[in-house]
Structure formats: structure tokens, C-alpha cells
């Protein structure tokens, strides 16, 4: 191998490394799920890909710095957007007075054997002291509502604090694919 080929190989490797670092920094980030607050949608120990710089929509799963535990990040589902009223009655979600289905919870609810709701009744006023989600903030819940430390406990999450939108499971391989 001559010097020209060695330099070419090194430059190729450096360029590839720069592209991968750029993608990791600005486009996506791998995330490890810790805990059971998003079960059964996301399971403790799973590896997921989260996209950065996406427009956050209702029911997206997002990651953000834990407001009550510096150095830690949480993964939760966006339920309330700015201007929304949120209420749960009889294990049913109401946003702005309209009933919303949560198909991602259907199987989980079927597996409950204690005849108690997955999500206990509450309204936004009781939880955050305001009837509507303020501008620039989001109301988030974990899918495992009975144990999740979410907006009912930690309060609203600032939109600017959202790090990424979780879209894809890549490990374990049997769960490989997009998140519904």
C-alpha cells in the first residue's frame, strides 16, 4: 500500500467520523429506557432512537431533563399542548372537553386485574393550579400511569427543554421497529 492510498483511507475515515458525529449531534440520539413508567410501550433496558429538532405533536414520546433529578432524563408521552385543558374521568382522557382514545393503553388496561383504573381521575386545575397548559409548556404522562412520575407530580415541561422525539426501537432485536 502506498502513501497516497493510506492518506486517502485516513481522509475517508475522518470524513465518515465527522458525518456520524454531526448526525448524532444534530439529527438523532440513542436513548436507553430506564424504569417502567412507559411500560408496556417502552420497556426497561430497551434502546431507542430519538429524533432531534422535530415538531412535537400530541401523543409523541419525548425525552427531557428530569426537573427533579439533575443529570437524569425522563421519557414520557405528550398529552397536553399549550392552550389545552386536560381531564381524566373514569379512566378516559378529555382534552378541551373532547374525549380522546388512547389505543396504546388498551392492552395494558385489559391486563389489570384489580378493577381499578389505570389513570385516576384528575383535572389540570387540581394538578398545576391552572385550567390550561400555558404557552411554551407541555403536559406529559407515562403510559404506566400508576407508577409514572410525570406532570401530575413534577409539573409541566418547557417545550424548549425537549431533547428529542422517540421514534424507533433498535434493541432488543425482537422489538426492532417504529413506535406506534
C-alpha beads as a LAMMPS data file, in Angstrom:
LAMMPS data file: protein, C-alpha beads

180 atoms
179 bonds

1 atom types
1 bond types

-500.0 500.0 xlo xhi
-500.0 500.0 ylo yhi
-500.0 500.0 zlo zhi

Masses

1 110.0

Atoms # bond

1 1 1 0.000 0.000 0.000
2 1 1 1.482 3.343 -0.961
3 1 1 1.315 6.648 0.908
4 1 1 -1.407 8.028 -1.355
5 1 1 -3.764 5.117 -0.534
6 1 1 -3.044 5.410 3.192
7 1 1 -3.796 9.163 3.180
8 1 1 -6.955 8.517 1.147
9 1 1 -8.110 5.874 3.643
10 1 1 -7.406 8.148 6.611
11 1 1 -9.295 11.053 4.997
12 1 1 -12.230 8.757 4.193
13 1 1 -12.319 7.543 7.806
14 1 1 -12.123 11.117 9.175
15 1 1 -14.918 12.292 6.850
16 1 1 -17.131 9.346 7.840
17 1 1 -16.460 10.035 11.521
18 1 1 -17.345 13.732 11.088
19 1 1 -20.608 12.856 9.310
20 1 1 -21.595 10.384 12.048
21 1 1 -20.756 12.867 14.813
22 1 1 -22.780 15.556 13.011
23 1 1 -25.790 13.258 12.642
24 1 1 -25.556 12.271 16.315
25 1 1 -25.262 15.893 17.406
26 1 1 -27.996 17.442 15.252
27 1 1 -30.314 14.731 13.888
28 1 1 -30.739 11.820 16.293
29 1 1 -29.632 10.441 19.618
30 1 1 -29.692 6.910 21.037
31 1 1 -31.519 6.624 24.361
32 1 1 -31.647 3.816 26.923
33 1 1 -35.041 3.375 28.599
34 1 1 -34.669 3.231 32.370
35 1 1 -37.585 2.217 34.561
36 1 1 -41.132 1.035 33.929
37 1 1 -43.038 4.332 33.659
38 1 1 -43.576 3.889 29.898
39 1 1 -44.401 0.163 30.019
40 1 1 -45.703 -1.597 28.040
41 1 1 -44.901 0.798 25.165
42 1 1 -41.234 1.046 26.154
43 1 1 -39.582 -1.478 28.420
44 1 1 -36.737 -1.014 30.898
45 1 1 -33.403 -1.567 29.160
46 1 1 -34.627 -1.011 25.612
47 1 1 -32.509 1.068 23.273
48 1 1 -34.382 3.615 21.190
49 1 1 -33.567 6.292 18.617
50 1 1 -34.914 9.762 19.275
51 1 1 -35.019 12.438 16.582
52 1 1 -33.884 15.952 17.399
53 1 1 -35.399 19.160 16.015
54 1 1 -38.820 17.709 15.212
55 1 1 -42.165 19.408 15.712
56 1 1 -43.660 17.866 18.851
57 1 1 -47.259 16.723 18.495
58 1 1 -49.827 15.316 20.882
59 1 1 -49.090 11.694 21.888
60 1 1 -45.425 11.868 20.792
61 1 1 -42.991 10.210 23.194
62 1 1 -40.288 12.672 24.183
63 1 1 -37.174 12.788 26.296
64 1 1 -36.220 15.731 28.510
65 1 1 -34.037 16.524 31.545
66 1 1 -35.676 15.399 34.778
67 1 1 -36.690 18.595 36.587
68 1 1 -36.440 16.852 39.964
69 1 1 -33.243 14.855 39.392
70 1 1 -30.331 16.736 37.761
71 1 1 -28.255 14.619 35.425
72 1 1 -31.133 12.257 34.679
73 1 1 -33.546 12.277 31.703
74 1 1 -37.173 11.168 31.542
75 1 1 -39.166 9.657 28.684
76 1 1 -42.889 10.473 28.676
77 1 1 -45.832 10.891 26.299
78 1 1 -47.073 14.381 25.401
79 1 1 -50.746 14.660 26.330
80 1 1 -51.363 18.405 26.631
81 1 1 -50.161 21.147 24.291
82 1 1 -50.211 24.889 25.032
83 1 1 -53.794 26.117 25.480
84 1 1 -55.251 22.672 26.228
85 1 1 -57.453 21.715 29.140
86 1 1 -56.821 18.159 30.384
87 1 1 -59.111 15.960 32.431
88 1 1 -59.423 12.278 33.259
89 1 1 -62.804 10.857 34.231
90 1 1 -63.487 7.134 34.608
91 1 1 -60.131 6.224 33.035
92 1 1 -60.955 8.306 29.952
93 1 1 -58.920 11.231 28.613
94 1 1 -60.653 14.510 27.786
95 1 1 -58.739 17.282 26.035
96 1 1 -60.552 20.590 25.641
97 1 1 -63.755 18.758 26.636
98 1 1 -63.418 16.204 23.823
99 1 1 -62.954 12.507 24.590
100 1 1 -59.720 11.014 23.191
101 1 1 -58.919 7.361 22.660
102 1 1 -55.542 6.089 23.817
103 1 1 -55.065 2.866 21.831
104 1 1 -51.521 2.448 23.186
105 1 1 -53.098 1.733 26.618
106 1 1 -55.786 -0.760 25.518
107 1 1 -53.817 -3.978 26.100
108 1 1 -52.399 -2.658 29.374
109 1 1 -55.890 -1.870 30.689
110 1 1 -57.114 -5.371 29.743
111 1 1 -54.332 -6.924 31.824
112 1 1 -55.332 -5.091 35.015
113 1 1 -56.932 -7.493 37.472
114 1 1 -57.727 -5.268 40.450
115 1 1 -60.706 -3.483 38.824
116 1 1 -59.066 -0.101 39.449
117 1 1 -58.492 2.467 36.713
118 1 1 -55.081 2.775 35.073
119 1 1 -55.392 6.568 35.301
120 1 1 -57.152 8.004 38.322
121 1 1 -59.470 10.990 37.895
122 1 1 -57.888 14.450 37.829
123 1 1 -58.113 17.750 36.035
124 1 1 -55.422 20.237 35.137
125 1 1 -56.551 22.814 37.707
126 1 1 -56.089 20.275 40.544
127 1 1 -52.649 19.258 39.293
128 1 1 -50.962 22.510 38.212
129 1 1 -53.326 25.176 39.535
130 1 1 -54.272 26.398 36.056
131 1 1 -57.110 25.377 33.774
132 1 1 -54.960 25.426 30.629
133 1 1 -51.456 24.385 29.655
134 1 1 -49.531 27.686 29.426
135 1 1 -47.744 28.844 26.288
136 1 1 -44.337 27.209 25.874
137 1 1 -45.131 24.238 28.123
138 1 1 -46.354 20.646 27.761
139 1 1 -48.287 18.236 29.966
140 1 1 -46.726 14.753 29.852
141 1 1 -47.742 11.370 31.251
142 1 1 -46.054 7.985 31.399
143 1 1 -48.042 5.110 29.903
144 1 1 -47.786 3.155 33.171
145 1 1 -49.911 5.778 34.897
146 1 1 -49.981 4.179 38.327
147 1 1 -46.230 4.464 38.864
148 1 1 -45.132 7.203 36.488
149 1 1 -43.503 10.345 37.837
150 1 1 -44.931 12.744 35.259
151 1 1 -46.623 16.168 35.020
152 1 1 -49.036 15.192 37.775
153 1 1 -46.025 15.146 40.129
154 1 1 -43.162 17.079 38.501
155 1 1 -45.292 19.724 36.807
156 1 1 -45.301 20.958 33.251
157 1 1 -42.314 20.568 30.925
158 1 1 -40.987 23.526 28.960
159 1 1 -41.108 22.940 25.203
160 1 1 -37.554 24.277 24.906
161 1 1 -36.356 21.519 27.269
162 1 1 -37.499 18.713 24.969
163 1 1 -34.333 16.984 23.813
164 1 1 -35.769 14.601 21.225
165 1 1 -38.825 12.741 19.926
166 1 1 -38.561 8.961 20.461
167 1 1 -39.487 7.155 17.228
168 1 1 -37.713 3.835 16.894
169 1 1 -36.689 0.801 18.983
170 1 1 -33.434 -0.820 17.865
171 1 1 -32.757 -3.166 20.814
172 1 1 -33.779 -5.812 21.757
173 1 1 -33.954 -7.019 18.190
174 1 1 -37.354 -8.738 18.621
175 1 1 -38.896 -5.287 19.261
176 1 1 -36.999 -3.637 16.389
177 1 1 -39.145 -1.094 14.568
178 1 1 -41.079 2.134 14.854
179 1 1 -43.040 3.047 17.961
180 1 1 -46.782 3.318 17.395

Bonds

1 1 1 2
2 1 2 3
3 1 3 4
4 1 4 5
5 1 5 6
6 1 6 7
7 1 7 8
8 1 8 9
9 1 9 10
10 1 10 11
11 1 11 12
12 1 12 13
13 1 13 14
14 1 14 15
15 1 15 16
16 1 16 17
17 1 17 18
18 1 18 19
19 1 19 20
20 1 20 21
21 1 21 22
22 1 22 23
23 1 23 24
24 1 24 25
25 1 25 26
26 1 26 27
27 1 27 28
28 1 28 29
29 1 29 30
30 1 30 31
31 1 31 32
32 1 32 33
33 1 33 34
34 1 34 35
35 1 35 36
36 1 36 37
37 1 37 38
38 1 38 39
39 1 39 40
40 1 40 41
41 1 41 42
42 1 42 43
43 1 43 44
44 1 44 45
45 1 45 46
46 1 46 47
47 1 47 48
48 1 48 49
49 1 49 50
50 1 50 51
51 1 51 52
52 1 52 53
53 1 53 54
54 1 54 55
55 1 55 56
56 1 56 57
57 1 57 58
58 1 58 59
59 1 59 60
60 1 60 61
61 1 61 62
62 1 62 63
63 1 63 64
64 1 64 65
65 1 65 66
66 1 66 67
67 1 67 68
68 1 68 69
69 1 69 70
70 1 70 71
71 1 71 72
72 1 72 73
73 1 73 74
74 1 74 75
75 1 75 76
76 1 76 77
77 1 77 78
78 1 78 79
79 1 79 80
80 1 80 81
81 1 81 82
82 1 82 83
83 1 83 84
84 1 84 85
85 1 85 86
86 1 86 87
87 1 87 88
88 1 88 89
89 1 89 90
90 1 90 91
91 1 91 92
92 1 92 93
93 1 93 94
94 1 94 95
95 1 95 96
96 1 96 97
97 1 97 98
98 1 98 99
99 1 99 100
100 1 100 101
101 1 101 102
102 1 102 103
103 1 103 104
104 1 104 105
105 1 105 106
106 1 106 107
107 1 107 108
108 1 108 109
109 1 109 110
110 1 110 111
111 1 111 112
112 1 112 113
113 1 113 114
114 1 114 115
115 1 115 116
116 1 116 117
117 1 117 118
118 1 118 119
119 1 119 120
120 1 120 121
121 1 121 122
122 1 122 123
123 1 123 124
124 1 124 125
125 1 125 126
126 1 126 127
127 1 127 128
128 1 128 129
129 1 129 130
130 1 130 131
131 1 131 132
132 1 132 133
133 1 133 134
134 1 134 135
135 1 135 136
136 1 136 137
137 1 137 138
138 1 138 139
139 1 139 140
140 1 140 141
141 1 141 142
142 1 142 143
143 1 143 144
144 1 144 145
145 1 145 146
146 1 146 147
147 1 147 148
148 1 148 149
149 1 149 150
150 1 150 151
151 1 151 152
152 1 152 153
153 1 153 154
154 1 154 155
155 1 155 156
156 1 156 157
157 1 157 158
158 1 158 159
159 1 159 160
160 1 160 161
161 1 161 162
162 1 162 163
163 1 163 164
164 1 164 165
165 1 165 166
166 1 166 167
167 1 167 168
168 1 168 169
169 1 169 170
170 1 170 171
171 1 171 172
172 1 172 173
173 1 173 174
174 1 174 175
175 1 175 176
176 1 176 177
177 1 177 178
178 1 178 179
179 1 179 180
